[in-house]
Amino acid sequence: MRNQQALLDWGGVTFQMIACLISVGWLISAFAKYHGSLRSFWVLLSLGILCYLIGTLIWSFEHFILHLSANRNKLPEVFWLAQNGFYFVALLVSMNNIKNNLFTIRSFLDMLIAMVVAITFSWIFLIGPLLEHRTTIIFHITEILYPILDLGVFVGVLSFFSASHHRIFSKKTTILLTAGLLIQIIADTIYSYLKIVNQYSVGSVNEPLWILSILFIGLSSIGYAPSQSRESHIDPVRQHSSMLIKHSIPYLGVIFLSIYAISFFEKKSPAFLGLFISILLVIVRQLFTLFENKKLVDNLNQLNEELEVKVKERTDRLVETINNMEYLAYHDTVTNLPNRRFLEKRLSQAIPHLSDESKQMAFMLFDLDRFKHINDSLGHSYGDLLLKEVSKRIVQCLKPTEEVFRIGGDEFALLIENTNKQEIEKTALRLLSTIRKTFYLKDFELHITPSIGVAIFPDHGSDLDSLLMKADTAMYKVKANGKNNYKVYTSSMSMEHMMEFEHSLRKALEWDEFLLYYQPQVSIATNKIVGVEALLRWRRPGYGFIPPADFIPLAEETGLILAIGEKVLRKACEQSVAWRQKGLTDLRIAVNISTLQFQQTNFIEMVTNIISETGANPNQIELEITESVAMGPIENFLAKLSLLKHMGFQIAIDDFGTGYSSLHYLSQFQINRLKIDRSFISSLEKSEKDEAIVKLIVMMAKGLNFNVLAEGVETEAQSTFLKQIGCDEFQGYLFSRPLSLDECEHLLF
């Protein structure tokens, strides 16, 4: 019989050791697998189980080998106590991961209440009887420490369970840990109680509970995985139920303690019954207050989350808008190619890397021959479509060292780094071959040829302006020799071309080769003509009509623009008087004023003399200036505007949206009208960005009390959109192309 009991004792101890080794293995595996602040938590738990294992080994040696009395085996109990100590520290480490001061304070107070109740009952049923039955307190201090340390672990378990909605661990891990630690406390309590009543023996019911506790704690580490944030996935119903249980723990303890205390007094005394009922009602009221506060806090957290989402959305939209604005600033809206501003930036980046004289960079300038004829005959929509197709072809045939830009109208530029004359020739021939192929646009087959001029850095210039001028000179030399070819700039062609063209321009001014065409400006509301824009044309003998883009830059560079601009204004005023005499008293004529012309000190005097000599009514003359006019001294600009307005002139800002106007200064301008550049209008049906820009311009103009005129309107859809957003007037091929004087009068009369 004794041998059978010894065998059972050895079997029980063996199971405990195996359970300890398995659990420690699981815990160490969790420690090694994951990194973070909770690694120490698993180490402390494994140390606690190791302490239990060491205590069991020592106890087994003393009990089975040395045959010592159980009452004298105090060293194992030291290790078993250390087990609870490590558990308690591990729970403190887990709670330290919750960075919430209010939660920590509230949990601490709740646990103090629960601990007071638990200590009271523990003192009554465990510690008190131990002190009464033991004469030597110091010798039996380990037996007294059991319930005290179990209380500490119990408080830690309650705190850990209360913090479960913070999701330090997964639900599975939380349940296994809580169950394992609570079973440990129950087993220790049974052990202490059996010690008190002197009924403890090896193989008691507490020993299987210890094994179960150790296995649960080890199993909790298997399902552990670090969690980023799981609070957003918590079921509200379960959260509410969990909150009810957690908040009720300290109050239930107070109720139980009150019931136990009242049982010692006279049961018939109404005072104690009333005290108990009052305490119960206060607790119920406090619970409802907690639920209400929790609901308010949840609502506040939800509002904060919604606010954070809205702030993030608006921040993302702002970043997107800034990126779009930056893109628009450096790219052409029709072809999406980089524009002249980006070319300047790109060139400034490339030049410092070409200091070696053996390295060259080619700058190619080319435009499309007869492009103006296509625009005039088919309309600007076909012109834009052609530009897009040309851009696609160029991009597809480029090499990595080549970059294409659209710098205005039908003009493109190509930048080629680290090249030589042979490579330049190959690239030029490749461009010619690519663009010469037939274009199929809707129902038309178009045949386009390019004229290419080439300038080389550093031989022909060291900045964009000089390279552009030399390449432009070479390109015009190609045009003069029949077009559809390329030429590299040479010093001999520069003087010849420039002198010939400038001489022809001066003769044109002297022989009155300039004439005005008029494009009607129409009210969107009434579809009636309210004005015309005077457009300068040069009919050069032997060449036909020369596009303004070809001679205006030279006129500005040579200063001839001053005399040409004065002649245009005078002709427009004379025509205004002639039409007024024919009965058109409300028709305005818009005249473009160049930047150089407006900045002349005698500009106001010149305008005054023309009005006086022609007898024109300033109210019927609108002076169109570009945004770049305001780039000079703003005080001088505003003063001139004020004088012109005082004289009765109408003022318009031309090509608005393509320059560098300051919105702050715009609010100070005394103007009547903003003219939206045709590049935005032509893309209305294809680009939501341009649509948004046009809306913004109209809205801003209305806010500043300006009228708005849209240029380049060619379709009914564009007109309908402009009418919907409140645009006042338009001009473009939808109503009429620019007309000669006879054609215009035929339309007006």
C-alpha positions in Angstrom: 0.0 0.0 0.0 2.8 2.3 0.9 4.6 1.5 -2.3 1.5 2.2 -4.3 1.1 5.6 -2.7 4.8 6.4 -3.4 4.3 5.5 -7.0 1.3 7.8 -7.2 3.3 10.6 -5.6 6.2 10.1 -8.1 3.7 10.1 -10.9 2.1 13.4 -9.7 5.5 15.0 -9.4 6.6 13.8 -12.9 3.4 15.2 -14.5 4.2 18.6 -12.8 7.8 18.6 -14.1 6.6 17.7 -17.7 4.0 20.4 -17.6 6.6 23.0 -16.4 9.1 22.0 -19.2 6.4 22.2 -21.9 5.1 25.6 -20.7 8.5 27.1 -20.4 9.3 25.9 -24.0 6.1 27.6 -25.3 6.9 30.8 -23.4 10.5 31.0 -24.6 9.3 30.3 -28.2 7.0 33.4 -27.9 9.9 35.4 -26.5 12.2 34.4 -29.4 9.6 34.8 -32.2 8.3 38.3 -31.5 10.1 41.6 -30.6 8.7 44.5 -28.6 8.1 45.7 -25.1 6.1 42.6 -24.2 9.0 40.2 -24.6 9.9 40.6 -20.9 6.3 39.6 -20.0 6.9 36.1 -21.4 10.3 35.9 -19.8 8.9 36.7 -16.3 6.1 34.1 -16.7 8.7 31.5 -17.7 10.9 32.4 -14.7 7.8 32.0 -12.5 7.2 28.5 -13.8 10.9 27.7 -13.5 10.7 28.7 -9.9 7.8 26.3 -9.4 9.9 23.6 -11.2 12.9 24.2 -9.0 10.8 24.2 -5.8 9.2 20.9 -6.9 12.6 19.3 -7.6 13.9 20.4 -4.1 10.7 19.2 -2.5 10.9 15.8 -4.3 14.6 15.4 -3.2 13.8 16.1 0.4 10.6 14.1 0.5 11.6 11.0 -1.5 15.4 10.8 -0.8 15.9 12.5 2.5 12.5 11.6 3.9 12.2 15.0 5.6 8.9 16.0 7.3 6.7 18.3 5.2 6.6 20.9 7.9 10.4 21.2 7.7 10.5 21.6 3.9 10.6 25.4 3.8 13.1 26.0 0.9 10.7 24.7 -1.8 8.1 27.1 -0.5 10.5 30.0 -1.1 10.6 29.1 -4.8 6.9 28.6 -5.0 6.4 32.1 -3.4 8.9 33.5 -6.0 6.6 32.0 -8.7 3.8 34.3 -7.6 6.2 37.2 -7.4 7.3 36.8 -11.0 3.6 36.5 -12.1 2.8 39.7 -10.3 5.7 41.6 -11.9 4.8 40.2 -15.3 1.2 41.6 -14.9 2.7 45.0 -14.0 4.8 44.9 -17.2 1.7 44.2 -19.3 -0.2 47.0 -17.7 2.6 49.4 -18.4 1.9 49.1 -22.1 -1.3 51.0 -21.7 -0.4 54.7 -22.1 -3.6 56.1 -20.5 -3.3 58.0 -17.3 -7.0 58.2 -16.5 -7.5 54.5 -17.1 -4.5 53.7 -14.9 -5.8 55.9 -12.0 -9.3 54.5 -12.3 -8.1 50.9 -12.5 -5.8 51.5 -9.5 -8.7 52.8 -7.3 -10.9 50.0 -8.4 -8.2 47.4 -7.6 -7.6 49.0 -4.2 -11.3 48.5 -3.4 -11.2 44.9 -4.5 -7.9 44.3 -2.7 -9.3 45.7 0.6 -12.3 43.4 0.3 -10.1 40.4 -0.6 -7.6 41.2 2.2 -10.5 41.4 4.6 -11.9 38.0 3.7 -8.4 36.5 3.4 -7.6 37.8 6.9 -10.8 36.3 8.3 -10.5 32.9 6.7 -6.8 32.4 6.0 -4.2 34.8 7.6 -6.1 35.1 11.0 -6.4 31.3 11.5 -2.7 30.9 10.5 -1.6 33.4 13.1 -3.8 31.7 15.8 -2.5 28.2 15.1 1.2 29.0 14.7 3.3 30.1 17.6 6.4 30.9 15.7 5.4 33.5 13.1 8.8 33.9 11.5 9.2 30.2 10.9 5.8 30.0 9.2 6.1 33.3 7.4 5.9 31.5 4.1 2.4 30.2 4.9 1.3 33.8 5.7 2.9 35.1 2.5 0.9 32.7 0.3 -2.4 34.5 0.6 -0.7 37.9 0.5 1.1 37.2 -2.8 -2.0 35.5 -4.2 -3.9 38.8 -3.4 -1.3 40.7 -5.4 -1.7 38.3 -8.4 -5.5 38.5 -8.0 -5.3 42.3 -8.2 -3.1 42.0 -11.2 -5.5 39.6 -12.9 -8.4 42.0 -12.3 -6.4 44.9 -13.7 -5.3 42.8 -16.7 -8.9 41.7 -17.3 -10.2 45.3 -17.0 -7.7 46.4 -19.6 -8.8 43.7 -22.1 -10.6 46.2 -24.3 -7.2 47.8 -25.0 -6.4 44.5 -26.7 -2.8 44.1 -25.4 -3.3 40.4 -26.3 -5.7 38.5 -28.5 -8.9 37.2 -27.0 -7.6 33.7 -26.8 -4.4 34.7 -25.1 -6.3 36.9 -22.6 -8.7 34.1 -21.6 -6.0 31.5 -21.2 -3.8 33.8 -19.1 -6.7 34.9 -16.9 -7.8 31.3 -16.4 -4.3 30.1 -15.7 -3.6 32.7 -13.1 -7.0 32.4 -11.4 -6.6 28.6 -11.2 -3.1 29.2 -9.6 -4.8 31.5 -7.0 -7.5 28.9 -6.3 -5.0 26.1 -5.9 -2.8 28.2 -3.5 -5.9 29.1 -1.5 -6.9 25.4 -1.2 -3.3 24.7 -0.2 -3.3 27.4 2.5 -6.7 26.3 3.9 -5.6 22.6 4.1 -2.5 23.7 5.9 -4.7 25.6 8.5 -6.8 22.6 9.2 -3.8 20.3 9.1 -5.4 18.1 6.4 -2.8 18.7 3.6 -1.2 15.7 2.1 0.7 14.9 -1.1 -1.7 14.4 -4.0 -4.4 16.8 -2.8 -6.8 18.4 -5.3 -4.6 21.6 -5.5 -1.8 19.8 -7.2 -3.7 18.9 -10.5 -4.9 22.5 -10.4 -1.3 23.7 -10.3 -0.5 21.6 -13.3 -3.6 22.9 -15.2 -2.6 26.5 -14.3 0.9 26.0 -15.7 -0.4 24.5 -18.9 -2.9 27.3 -19.5 -0.2 29.9 -19.0 2.0 28.2 -21.4 -0.8 27.7 -24.0 -1.5 31.4 -23.9 1.8 32.1 -25.6 0.9 29.9 -28.7 -1.8 32.2 -30.1 0.1 35.4 -29.2 0.8 37.9 -32.0 1.7 41.6 -31.7 -1.4 43.7 -32.4 -1.2 47.2 -34.0 -4.7 48.3 -33.2 -7.8 46.2 -32.8 -10.1 48.5 -30.9 -11.9 49.5 -34.1 -13.1 45.9 -34.6 -14.6 45.3 -31.1 -18.2 44.3 -31.1 -20.1 47.1 -29.2 -22.5 44.6 -27.6 -19.7 42.5 -26.2 -17.8 45.6 -25.2 -20.8 46.8 -23.2 -21.2 43.4 -21.5 -17.5 43.2 -20.7 -17.6 46.7 -19.3 -20.6 45.8 -17.0 -18.6 42.9 -15.5 -15.3 44.8 -15.1 -16.9 47.9 -13.5 -19.0 45.7 -11.2 -16.0 43.9 -9.6 -15.1 46.5 -6.9 -18.8 47.2 -6.1 -19.7 43.5 -5.8 -16.9 43.1 -3.3 -18.2 46.0 -1.3 -21.7 44.5 -1.3 -20.4 41.1 -0.2 -18.4 42.7 2.6 -21.4 44.7 3.7 -23.6 41.6 3.8 -21.0 39.8 5.8 -20.5 42.7 8.2 -24.3 43.2 8.7 -24.7 39.5 9.6 -22.8 40.2 12.8 -25.2 42.8 14.0 -28.8 42.6 15.2 -30.7 41.5 12.2 -33.9 43.2 13.3 -32.2 46.6 13.5 -33.6 48.8 10.7 -30.5 51.0 10.9 -28.2 48.3 9.5 -30.8 47.2 6.9 -31.2 50.9 5.8 -27.4 51.3 5.7 -27.1 48.2 3.4 -29.9 49.3 1.1 -28.3 52.8 0.9 -24.9 51.4 0.0 -26.5 49.2 -2.6 -28.4 52.1 -4.2 -25.3 54.3 -4.2 -23.4 51.5 -6.0 -26.2 51.1 -8.5 -26.3 54.9 -9.1 -22.5 54.9 -9.5 -22.6 52.1 -12.1 -25.2 54.0 -14.1 -23.0 57.2 -13.9 -20.1 55.1 -15.1 -22.1 53.8 -18.1 -23.2 57.4 -19.0 -19.7 58.7 -18.8 -18.4 55.8 -20.9 -21.1 56.6 -23.5 -20.0 60.3 -23.5 -16.4 59.3 -23.8 -17.2 56.9 -26.7 -19.1 59.6 -28.5 -16.2 62.0 -28.0 -13.8 59.5 -29.3 -16.0 58.8 -32.3 -16.2 62.6 -33.1 -12.4 62.8 -32.7 -12.0 59.9 -35.2 -14.4 61.5 -37.6 -12.5 64.8 -37.3 -9.2 63.1 -37.9 -10.6 61.4 -41.0 -11.9 64.8 -42.3 -8.6 66.5 -41.6 -6.7 63.8 -43.4 -9.1 63.9 -46.4 -8.7 67.7 -46.6 -4.9 67.5 -46.2 -4.8 64.9 -49.0 -6.9 67.1 -51.2 -4.7 70.1 -50.5 -1.6 68.1 -51.3 -3.2 66.9 -54.5 -4.2 70.5 -55.4 -0.7 71.7 -54.8 0.7 68.9 -56.9 -1.8 69.7 -59.7 -0.9 73.4 -59.5 2.8 72.6 -59.7 2.2 70.3 -62.7 0.1 73.0 -64.5 2.8 75.5 -63.8 5.4 73.4 -65.6 3.3 71.6 -68.3 1.4 72.6 -71.4 -2.4 72.1 -71.0 -3.0 70.9 -74.6 -0.2 68.3 -75.1 0.8 67.7 -71.4 4.4 68.2 -72.5 6.8 70.3 -70.3 6.5 74.0 -71.1 9.0 76.8 -71.5 9.2 77.4 -67.8 10.2 73.8 -67.3 12.7 74.1 -70.1 14.4 77.1 -68.3 14.6 75.0 -65.2 15.9 71.9 -67.0 18.5 73.9 -68.9 19.8 75.5 -65.7 20.2 72.0 -64.2 22.0 70.6 -67.3 24.5 73.5 -68.0 26.7 73.0 -64.8 27.3 69.4 -65.9 28.6 70.4 -69.3 31.7 72.3 -68.2 33.9 69.8 -70.1 34.6 71.3 -73.5 34.3 67.8 -75.1 30.6 67.7 -74.1 28.0 69.4 -76.2 24.3 70.0 -75.8 22.0 70.5 -78.8 18.9 72.8 -78.6 16.5 72.1 -81.5 13.6 74.5 -82.2 11.0 73.4 -84.7 7.5 74.3 -85.7 4.9 72.9 -88.1 4.7 74.3 -91.6 1.3 75.5 -92.7 -0.1 75.0 -89.2 -1.8 78.4 -89.3 -3.6 77.3 -92.4 -5.0 74.3 -90.7 -6.2 76.4 -87.7 -7.9 78.9 -89.9 -9.5 76.4 -92.2 -10.5 73.6 -89.8 -10.7 75.5 -86.5 -8.6 75.4 -83.3 -10.1 72.2 -82.1 -8.4 70.4 -85.1 -5.2 72.4 -84.4 -5.1 71.2 -80.8 -5.8 67.6 -81.9 -2.9 67.8 -84.3 -0.6 69.2 -81.7 -1.5 66.3 -79.4 -0.8 63.7 -82.1 2.5 65.4 -83.0 3.5 65.3 -79.4 2.8 61.6 -79.1 4.9 60.8 -82.1 7.8 62.9 -80.9 7.8 61.3 -77.4 7.7 57.8 -78.9 10.7 58.4 -81.1 12.9 60.0 -78.3 16.0 58.5 -76.8 16.8 58.6 -73.1 19.1 61.6 -73.6 16.5 63.6 -75.4 13.7 65.7 -73.9 10.9 67.5 -75.8 9.0 70.7 -74.7 6.2 72.8 -76.2 7.1 76.4 -75.8 4.1 78.0 -77.5 1.8 77.8 -80.5 3.1 75.2 -82.8 6.7 75.6 -81.6 8.5 72.7 -79.9 12.0 72.4 -78.5 14.2 69.4 -78.1 17.1 69.2 -75.6 19.8 66.7 -76.3 22.6 66.3 -73.7 26.1 64.8 -74.3 25.9 64.7 -78.0 27.9 65.5 -81.2 27.2 66.6 -84.7 26.6 63.2 -86.1 24.0 62.4 -83.4 22.4 65.8 -83.9 22.0 65.0 -87.6 20.5 61.6 -86.9 18.0 63.1 -84.5 17.0 65.8 -86.9 16.4 63.3 -89.7 14.5 61.1 -87.3 12.2 64.0 -86.3 11.6 64.9 -90.0 10.7 61.3 -90.9 8.4 60.9 -87.9 6.4 64.1 -88.4 6.1 63.8 -92.2 4.0 60.7 -91.9 0.3 61.2 -92.6 -2.0 62.2 -89.7 -5.5 60.9 -89.5 -7.8 63.3 -87.6 -11.4 62.4 -87.6 -12.4 62.6 -91.3 -9.3 64.3 -92.5 -5.9 63.2 -93.7 -3.3 65.8 -92.9 0.3 66.1 -94.2 2.5 68.2 -92.0 6.2 68.9 -92.3 8.5 70.5 -89.7 11.2 73.2 -90.1 14.0 72.6 -87.6 16.7 75.0 -86.4 19.6 73.8 -84.2 21.8 75.7 -81.8 24.6 74.1 -79.9 25.8 74.8 -76.3 28.3 76.3 -75.7 29.2 77.3 -79.2 26.1 79.4 -79.9 25.0 80.5 -76.4 25.1 79.8 -72.7 21.5 80.5 -71.7 18.0 79.8 -73.0 17.5 83.2 -74.6 20.6 83.1 -76.7 20.1 79.5 -77.7 16.5 80.1 -78.6 17.4 83.1 -80.7 20.1 81.2 -82.7 17.9 78.2 -83.2 15.0 80.5 -84.3 17.3 82.1 -86.8 18.3 78.7 -88.2 14.7 77.6 -88.4 13.7 80.7 -90.4 16.6 80.0 -92.7 15.0 76.6 -93.4 11.6 78.2 -94.1 13.2 80.7 -96.5 14.8 77.8 -98.4 11.5 75.8 -98.8 10.8 74.4 -95.3 10.7 70.7 -94.4 14.3 70.5 -93.5 16.8 71.3 -90.7 19.8 73.6 -90.4 22.4 74.1 -87.7 23.0 77.8 -86.8 26.0 79.5 -88.3 27.2 83.1 -87.6 26.7 84.1 -91.3 23.0 83.3 -91.4 22.2 85.4 -88.3 23.0 88.9 -89.6 21.5 88.1 -93.0 18.2 86.9 -91.7 17.8 89.4 -88.9 18.7 92.4 -91.0 16.5 91.3 -93.8 13.5 90.7 -91.6 14.0 93.9 -89.6 14.4 95.9 -92.8 11.1 94.5 -94.1 9.4 95.3 -90.8 10.5 98.9 -90.9 9.3 99.2 -94.5 6.0 97.7 -93.5 5.5 100.5 -91.0 6.6 103.1 -93.6 4.5 101.7 -96.5 1.5 101.0 -94.2 1.5 97.2 -94.9 -0.3 96.7 -91.5 -4.1 96.3 -91.4 -6.6 95.5 -88.8 -8.9 92.5 -88.7 -11.8 92.4 -86.2 -13.2 89.5 -84.2 -16.6 89.9 -82.7 -17.2 89.7 -79.0 -20.6 88.4 -78.1 -22.9 88.5 -75.1 -23.6 85.0 -73.8 -27.0 86.0 -72.5 -28.3 87.7 -75.7 -26.0 86.3 -78.4 -25.5 89.8 -79.7 -22.3 91.5 -80.7 -21.2 93.9 -77.9 -17.7 94.6 -79.2 -14.8 93.6 -81.5 -11.2 93.0 -80.9 -8.8 94.7 -83.3 -6.1 92.2 -84.4 -3.0 93.3 -86.2 -2.1 91.6 -89.6 1.0 92.1 -91.8 0.5 91.5 -95.5 4.2 91.3 -96.7 4.6 91.6 -100.4 5.8 88.2 -101.8 5.1 86.3 -98.6 1.4 86.9 -97.9 0.1 87.3 -94.4 2.9 87.0 -91.7 1.6 85.6 -88.4 1.9 88.1 -85.5 3.9 85.5 -83.5 6.6 85.7 -86.2 7.1 89.5 -86.2 5.8 90.8 -82.9 8.9 89.5 -80.9 11.2 91.2 -83.4 9.2 94.4 -83.2 9.5 94.4 -79.4 13.2 93.6 -79.5 13.9 96.4 -82.0 11.5 98.9 -80.3 9.4 99.1 -83.5 6.4 97.9 -81.4 6.0 101.4 -80.0 5.3 102.9 -83.5 3.3 99.9 -84.5 1.2 100.0 -81.3 0.5 103.7 -81.7 -0.6 103.2 -85.3 -2.9 100.3 -84.3 -4.5 102.5 -81.5 -5.0 105.4 -83.9 -6.6 103.2 -86.6 -8.9 101.6 -84.0 -10.0 105.1 -82.7 -10.6 106.3 -86.3 -12.7 103.2 -87.0 -14.7 103.7 -83.8 -15.6 107.2 -84.9 -16.6 106.0 -88.3 -18.9 103.3 -86.9 -20.3 105.8 -84.4 -21.3 108.1 -87.3 -23.0 105.1 -88.9 -25.1 104.6 -85.7 -23.1 102.0 -83.7 -22.9 104.1 -80.5 -22.5 101.2 -78.1 -19.9 99.1 -79.9 -16.6 98.9 -78.1 -13.3 98.2 -79.9 -10.6 96.3 -77.9 -7.0 97.1 -78.7 -3.9 95.2 -77.4 -1.3 97.3 -75.6 2.2 95.7 -75.4 4.2 95.7 -72.2 6.9 97.9 -73.6 4.3 100.4 -74.9 2.5 100.6 -71.6 5.7 101.2 -69.7 6.8 104.2 -71.8 6.8 107.4 -69.7 4.8 109.3 -72.5 2.1 106.6 -72.9 -0.7 108.6 -71.3 0.3 111.6 -73.3 0.3 109.6 -76.5 -3.2 108.1 -75.8 -4.5 111.6 -74.9 -3.3 113.0 -78.2 -4.8 110.2 -80.3 -8.2 110.7 -78.6 -8.0 114.4 -79.1 -7.0 114.2 -82.8 -9.4 111.4 -83.8 -12.4 112.6 -81.7 -13.0 109.0 -80.5 -15.0 108.4 -77.3 -12.8 106.7 -74.7 -15.9 104.9 -73.4 -16.0 102.9 -76.7 -12.3 101.9 -76.5 -11.0 99.0 -74.4 -7.3 98.8 -73.7 -6.2 95.2 -73.3 -3.0 94.6 -71.2 -1.4 91.3 -70.2 -0.6 90.2 -66.7 3.1 90.7 -67.3 2.6 94.5 -67.5 2.1 94.6 -63.8 5.5 93.0 -63.2 7.1 96.5 -63.1 6.8 99.1 -60.3 3.2 98.5 -59.1 2.7 102.1 -58.0 3.5 103.4 -61.5 1.2 100.8 -63.0 -1.7 101.6 -60.7 -1.3 105.3 -61.3 -1.5 104.9 -65.1 -4.6 102.7 -64.7 -6.2 105.3 -62.6 -5.6 108.1 -65.2 -6.9 105.9 -68.1 -10.0 105.0 -66.1 -10.5 108.7 -65.3 -10.3 109.5 -69.0 -13.1 107.0 -69.6 -11.3 104.0 -71.1 -12.4 100.5 -70.4 -9.5 98.2 -69.2 -9.2 94.4 -69.7 -6.6 91.9 -68.6 -5.8 89.7 -71.6 -4.9 86.0 -71.6 -5.6 85.8 -67.9 -4.3 82.7 -66.2 -1.1 82.3 -68.3 1.0 85.0 -66.6 2.2 85.7 -63.1 -0.4 88.0 -61.7 -0.6 88.6 -57.9 -4.1 88.1 -56.6 -3.3 90.7 -54.0 -2.6 93.3 -56.6 -5.4 92.2 -58.8 -7.9 93.4 -56.2 -6.4 96.9 -56.5 -6.6 97.0 -60.4 -9.2 99.4 -61.7 -10.3 97.1 -64.6 -13.6 96.2 -66.3 -12.9 92.8 -67.7 -10.9 89.6 -67.4 -10.2 87.6 -70.6 -9.8 83.9 -70.0 -7.0 82.5 -72.3 -8.2 80.2 -75.1 -5.8 77.4 -73.9 -8.2 76.8 -71.0 -11.3 77.0 -73.1 -10.1 74.6 -75.7 -9.6 71.8 -73.1 -12.9 72.3 -71.2 -14.5 69.1 -72.6 -11.4 67.0 -72.0 -9.8 68.3 -68.8 -11.5 68.6 -65.5 -8.5 70.6 -64.2 -9.1 73.3 -66.9 -12.8 73.2 -66.2 -12.1 73.9 -62.5 -9.6 76.7 -63.4 -12.2 78.5 -65.5 -14.8 78.2 -62.8 -12.4 79.7 -60.3 -11.5 82.6 -62.6 -15.2 83.4 -63.1 -16.0 83.1 -59.4 -13.1 85.3 -58.5 -13.9 87.9 -61.2 -17.5 88.1 -60.0 -16.2 88.6 -56.4 -14.1 91.5 -57.6 -17.0 92.9 -59.7 -15.2 92.3 -63.0 -16.9 91.1 -66.2 -15.5 87.9 -67.8 -14.9 87.2 -71.5 -13.7 83.8 -72.8 -11.5 83.6 -75.8 -11.3 80.7 -78.3 -14.9 79.4 -77.9 -15.5 77.0 -80.8 -18.3 74.6 -79.6 -21.9 74.8 -78.3 -20.8 72.7 -75.3 -18.2 75.3 -74.3 -20.7 78.1 -74.7 -23.3 76.2 -72.6 -20.8 75.6 -69.8 -19.7 79.2 -69.8 -23.3 80.4 -69.6 -23.9 78.0 -66.6 -21.0 79.3 -64.6 -21.9 83.0 -65.2 -19.4 84.0 -67.9 -20.6 87.3 -69.5 -19.1 87.3 -73.0 -17.1 85.2 -75.5 -15.3 85.4 -78.8 -14.2 82.6 -81.1 -14.9 80.5 -84.1 -18.3 79.4 -82.7 -19.6 82.9 -83.7 -17.0 84.2 -86.1 -13.3 84.1 -87.1 -11.4 87.4 -87.3 -12.9 89.4 -90.2 -11.6 92.1 -92.6 -13.2 95.5 -92.3 -15.7 94.8 -95.1 -16.6 91.4 -93.7 -17.1 92.9 -90.2 -19.3 95.7 -91.4 -21.4 93.3 -93.4 -21.9 91.4 -90.2 -22.6 94.5 -88.1 -24.9 96.2 -90.5 
